[in-house]
């Protein structure tokens, strides 16, 4: 149960990080910000998949 809570918080943190890179950095330096945001979204998807595997 503790691992699911940790992964959930990690998922939220990764989504916030990706949003900040997409919206904040992505406005001034579009290519760099968007690439890091895509990496953040991919990591968030992986963590979401880990949570799904733990729950099923």
N, C-alpha and C positions, 0 to 999 in steps of 0.2 A: 504494500500500500504506500509506503514511503517513496518507493521508486516511481510510482505513478504520479505522485504529487510533485516530485522533483522534475520529472519529464514534462509535466504540464506547465510548470513555471519556466522551464527551458523553452518550451514551445511559445509561450507568451513573449518571453524576452527576444527570441529570434524573430518573431513577427513584428515586434516594435522596432528592432534594429533594421529589418528590411524596409519597413515603412519610412523610417527616418532617412535611410540611404536613398530610397526612391524619391521622396518628396523634398528633402532638404538638400542633400549633395547633388541629387539628380537635376536640380534646377540650374545650378551654376556649372557643374562639370557633368554634363548629361551622360556621357558614355561610362565614365568610371562609377558614378553613383548608381546607374541602372545595372551595371554588371555585378557590383557588390550586393545590390538588392536582390538580384536573381539568385545569387549564391545563398543569401539569407533565407529566401523563400524555399529553395531546394533543401536546405538544412532543416527548416521547419517542417517540410513535408516528410522528411525522413524521421524526425522525432515523432510526428503524428502517426506514422506507420508503426513505430516502436510501441507507442501507447496502444494502438489498435491490437497489435500482436500480444501485448501483455493482458489485455482485457478479454481476448477470445481464447 
